[in-house]
Amino acid sequence: MPQSKTGSQKQKRHFTAVVGNKEQGLYNSYNPSSAARKAVSKLCAEDKKSKVEFYIRETTQDSNKKTYGPYLGYVKKLKEPIQLEGRVIKYSPVAKLSKNVGEEGKLSSKKLSSKLDGGAKRRSRKGSKKASKKGSKKTSKKSSKRSSRK
């Protein structure tokens, strides 16, 4: 994680919410769980009774762009509303890590990260090592035949 100029203070990181295969929103926070709560308040703003399944991907510069989740997010109603300057807060966002999303037929975190990264799968190098070993054996046989002829 990149550090600030002073070195001792943590910088806020940047995250996006991934719903389905689309990235939505940009959320700044110190950790992915607080970014997930911020995403829930935006994703459930219209329908307070809905539940949202999503992932959080880090988009901070010089980061590994890691995907966190899956999260299950919903908004719960507070028992007593909180009154602040000029507004009343009636709901609190909740974002919980959900381990069973992959079992329900949805994308598991490994499948999602491979789909979102869009990179090609790595090929094993076993074939290339075998080829190089075979090539070295052939050259050693040729060199031994040449030395035996002289």
C-alpha positions, 0 to 999 in steps of 0.5 A: 500500500502506498504511504503518505509523504510523512510515512507514518500516516495511512492514506485513504485507498480507492475502491469500486463496487462490482455488481454483476460484471459492472463496476459502479461508484468510487469509494474512498476509505482506509479498508474494504469493509468501510468502502462496502458500507458506503457502497451499500448506502448508494446501491440501496438508496432507492429501495430500502428493502432490497439486498445487494450482492457485490464485490469490492475492488481496490483501484488505488494507484500502485496497488494489486487491484485485489477484489474483496468479497462477496458482500451481502449488503442491506439497509437496516432501520434504526430503532431511534433516528439520529438527528444531526444538523438539518437532517435525520438519519433513519437507516444504517448500511450493513455489509457482511461478507457472504461465503455462500454466494458461490454455492448458490450458483452465483460467481465465486470470488475466483471465477469473478476475479478471472472474468473481471481481470480479462487476462489469459490463463497462464500456461505451464512451462513443463512443455518448454522445459522438456523441450530444452532438456531434449535439445540438450541431450541431442547436442551432448550426443552429437558432441560425444560422437564428434569427439569419438571420431577424432 
